Amino acid sequence: MNKKGQALIEFVLVLPIIIFMLLLIVDLGRLMIMKNHLETVLFEVNSDTLVIDDKEYKIEIQKKDNYIELKSCIEVVTPGLKKILGDPACVTTSKRIN
């Protein structure tokens, strides 16, 4: 039997799954980093702040009653994740202000 051909077929069958999983890990990692960044910025924001100068992410600020909400979106690379999270995928965080 030809073992090289069998190994090649197995590799070709498994390669798309491995690539998909790597892209998924990268996208979820980017979302977690963005969430952490938003929470760090939110910690520094007070009720008087209306503009955040952030060159890395485009952060939107919304004030609702006694809450400040920060929102930022990124483009998703993983094809299946676009349908689940939406395109672009957005992360929000909020805190209560006095």
N, C-alpha and C positions, 0 to 999 in steps of 0.2 A: 504494500500500500504506500501511497505517496503522503508522507507526514507533512511535508512542506505545504502542500496544497490545502490540507486540512487546517493547518495553523493560519494560513492566509485567509481562508474563509471565516474562521472564528474571529480573527482580528477585524475583518471588514464588518462583521455583524456587530461587534462590541464597540467599535470606534465611535459611531454616532452617539451612543449612550454615554460614553466617557466625555465626549466634547460637550454634550448637553449638561451633564452634571457639573463640569468645570465652569461653564458659563453661568449656571444657576448659582454656584457658590460665589462667583465674582459679583453678580448682581445683588444677591442678598447681603453680601459684605458691604457693597457700596451703599445700600439702603440703611444698614445699621450704622455705618460711619456718619451718614447724613443725619440720622436721628440723634446720634450722640452730639454732633455739632450743633444742631438746633437746640438741644437741651442746654448746652453750654452757653449759647448766645442768649437763650431765654432767661437763664440765671442772672445774666448781667443787665437785662432789660428792665426798665421801670415804667411806671404809668405815663411818664412824660415823653418817652422815646417814640418817635414816629418813623424814623428812617434808620436802617442798619446798613452800614457800609461794609459789605462783604463781597470780595472779589471772587471767591471760590464758588459760592452758591447764590442763586437769586432767591432771596428770602422775602416773602410777602408777610406783612404785618396786618392783622385785623384786630380791632377792639370790639368786643361784644359784652355789653353790660359791665360786669366786674372781671372779665377775662381778657387776656392778651393771647392771641393765637399766632403762631409762626408756621408758615407753610413753605416747602421747597419741593421742586420736582426734578427728576432726572430721566433721561432716556434709558430704556431697558434694552439689553442686548439679547437676552434669551427669548427665542420666539414664543414658546408656550407661556412664559411669564407675562408677556404683554397682554394676553387675553385675561389673565387672572387679576393682575394688578392695575391694568390700564396702561395706556401709553400717552403721555409720560406717567411714570409712577410717582406719586406724591406722598410726602411724609409731613405730618402735622404734629405739633406739640403745643400745649397751652398751660397757662398758670393763672391763678386768681390774683388780682391786685386789690389793694385796699383803697 
